[in-house]
Amino acid sequence: MNRFAGKVALVTGAGSGIGAACVDLFTAEGALVVGVDINDTNEDVLYGDVTDPASVDAFVAETVARHGAIDIVANVAGMVRFSHVEATTLEDWDQHLAVNLTGPFLVSQAALPHLFTSRGTIINVASIAGVKGQAYTAPYSAAKGGLVMLTKSMALELASRHVRVNCVCPSGVDTPLIGAVAATIPADVEPRLFERLSSVLDGMVDPADIAEAVAYLASDAARMITGTAMLIDGGTQS
Ligand SMILES: NC(=O)c1ccc[n+]([C@@H]2O[C@H](COP(=O)([O-])OP(=O)(O)OC[C@H]3O[C@@H](n4cnc5c(N)ncnc54)[C@H](O)[C@@H]3O)[C@@H](O)[C@H]2O)c1
């Protein structure tokens, strides 16, 4: 398929995991892609911090300078650490909100003038933690829940301007994030709360599964879909 020939896609969190998978899929299907990350930058991935308005303005401007437009914004950058609520510091709380919620807001807002011109689309990577809650990750779950509602609210407001806004809500995806976060799980968690995270399908969600969903929502095939929160969770929620 070549669903994105001539389209310009801006992908945050492009240095790893789901963001890298989105870059690969958009590129393979003909898009001109600008990937942005705070880490793992190289000649293909621009440095950018989604929490910093000046940095966001700079990488949005660089995308337009390179390719003349923005058709697709994929807000993938994110972070999570586990902690008990009572041990969560204000710094932890602020960082989770900044990266997972304020970041997508800033990137979307900066890209909007270009999306109005292109009649473009935004896809946010939220989480099932933001739909049903998740123990030991209250700031993350609150931020991702906020991202789901940011998605739905922007979808309503921007529909008449021909900009679609959707999000995907994965369960555990096999990326470096999982290994990094596992090291932060407190020793005294209640195991039954982790059972709620188990998929009813065999295997684990792959970054390519999420990229496929992001690409579908970005494609013309999803032209009548806006404000949706698509669960990609192996049936975890059931
Ligand atoms: N892996 C999972 O199990 C899982 C499940 C549900 C949702 N998600 C979400 O998917 C998204 C991608 O996660 P992943 O699993 O690919 O993780 P990952 O750690 O492999 O990739 C996340 C990327 O975001 C980048 N990033 C972090 N802060 C940034 C910032 N301020 N500015 C720019 N880039 C920044 C990181 O450097 C990293 O390269 C995240 O939003 C995450 O919350 C992941």
The ligand as an SDF file (V2000), in Angstrom:
LIG
                    3D

 44 48  0  0  0  0  0  0  0  0999 V2000
    4.9430    0.3020   25.7920 N   0  0  0  0  0  0  0  0  0  0  0  0
    3.7380    0.2060   26.3860 C   0  0  0  0  0  0  0  0  0  0  0  0
    3.4190   -0.7900   27.0490 O   0  0  0  0  0  0  0  0  0  0  0  0
    2.7330    1.3160   26.2230 C   0  0  0  0  0  0  0  0  0  0  0  0
    1.3960    1.0440   26.5820 C   0  0  0  0  0  0  0  0  0  0  0  0
    0.4580    2.0680   26.4560 C   0  0  0  0  0  0  0  0  0  0  0  0
    0.8340    3.3030   25.9710 C   0  0  0  0  0  0  0  0  0  0  0  0
    2.1410    3.5210   25.6320 N   0  0  0  0  0  0  0  0  0  0  0  0
    2.4890    4.8480   25.1610 C   0  0  0  0  0  0  0  0  0  0  0  0
    3.0940    4.7280   23.8830 O   0  0  0  0  0  0  0  0  0  0  0  0
    3.9640    5.8410   23.6880 C   0  0  0  0  0  0  0  0  0  0  0  0
    5.3030    5.3330   23.1940 C   0  0  0  0  0  0  0  0  0  0  0  0
    5.8410    4.4880   24.1790 O   0  0  0  0  0  0  0  0  0  0  0  0
    6.9240    3.3520   23.8540 P   0  0  0  0  0  0  0  0  0  0  0  0
    6.4470    2.1190   24.5290 O   0  0  0  0  0  0  0  0  0  0  0  0
    7.2640    3.3380   22.4220 O   0  0  0  0  0  0  0  0  0  0  0  0
    8.1210    3.8970   24.7510 O   0  0  0  0  0  0  0  0  0  0  0  0
    9.6420    4.1900   24.4270 P   0  0  0  0  0  0  0  0  0  0  0  0
   10.2520    4.5240   25.7340 O   0  0  0  0  0  0  0  0  0  0  0  0
   10.2110    3.0590   23.6260 O   0  0  0  0  0  0  0  0  0  0  0  0
    9.5540    5.4880   23.5040 O   0  0  0  0  0  0  0  0  0  0  0  0
    9.1210    6.7250   24.0080 C   0  0  0  0  0  0  0  0  0  0  0  0
    9.9660    7.7880   23.3740 C   0  0  0  0  0  0  0  0  0  0  0  0
    9.4890    9.0740   23.8100 O   0  0  0  0  0  0  0  0  0  0  0  0
   10.6260    9.8830   23.9800 C   0  0  0  0  0  0  0  0  0  0  0  0
   10.3440   11.0100   24.8560 N   0  0  0  0  0  0  0  0  0  0  0  0
   10.1600   10.9940   26.2030 C   0  0  0  0  0  0  0  0  0  0  0  0
    9.9970   12.2320   26.6600 N   0  0  0  0  0  0  0  0  0  0  0  0
   10.0760   13.0620   25.5810 C   0  0  0  0  0  0  0  0  0  0  0  0
    9.9940   14.4640   25.4290 C   0  0  0  0  0  0  0  0  0  0  0  0
    9.8190   15.2820   26.4830 N   0  0  0  0  0  0  0  0  0  0  0  0
   10.0990   14.9860   24.1840 N   0  0  0  0  0  0  0  0  0  0  0  0
   10.3050   14.1760   23.1210 C   0  0  0  0  0  0  0  0  0  0  0  0
   10.4150   12.8500   23.2160 N   0  0  0  0  0  0  0  0  0  0  0  0
   10.2970   12.2940   24.4400 C   0  0  0  0  0  0  0  0  0  0  0  0
   11.6640    8.9570   24.5820 C   0  0  0  0  0  0  0  0  0  0  0  0
   12.9830    9.4550   24.4550 O   0  0  0  0  0  0  0  0  0  0  0  0
   11.4460    7.6770   23.7950 C   0  0  0  0  0  0  0  0  0  0  0  0
   12.2890    7.5970   22.6550 O   0  0  0  0  0  0  0  0  0  0  0  0
    4.0410    6.5640   25.0220 C   0  0  0  0  0  0  0  0  0  0  0  0
    3.1910    7.7010   24.9700 O   0  0  0  0  0  0  0  0  0  0  0  0
    3.5230    5.5400   26.0080 C   0  0  0  0  0  0  0  0  0  0  0  0
    2.9520    6.1480   27.1420 O   0  0  0  0  0  0  0  0  0  0  0  0
    3.0920    2.5480   25.7330 C   0  0  0  0  0  0  0  0  0  0  0  0
  1  2  1  0
  2  3  2  0
  2  4  1  0
  4  5  1  0
  4 44  2  0
  5  6  2  0
  6  7  1  0
  7  8  2  0
  8  9  1  0
  8 44  1  0
  9 10  1  0
  9 42  1  0
 10 11  1  0
 11 12  1  0
 11 40  1  0
 12 13  1  0
 13 14  1  0
 14 15  2  0
 14 16  1  0
 14 17  1  0
 17 18  1  0
 18 19  2  0
 18 20  1  0
 18 21  1  0
 21 22  1  0
 22 23  1  0
 23 24  1  0
 23 38  1  0
 24 25  1  0
 25 26  1  0
 25 36  1  0
 26 27  1  0
 26 35  1  0
 27 28  2  0
 28 29  1  0
 29 30  1  0
 29 35  2  0
 30 31  1  0
 30 32  2  0
 32 33  1  0
 33 34  2  0
 34 35  1  0
 36 37  1  0
 36 38  1  0
 38 39  1  0
 40 41  1  0
 40 42  1  0
 42 43  1  0
M  CHG  2   8   1  16  -1
M  END
$$$$
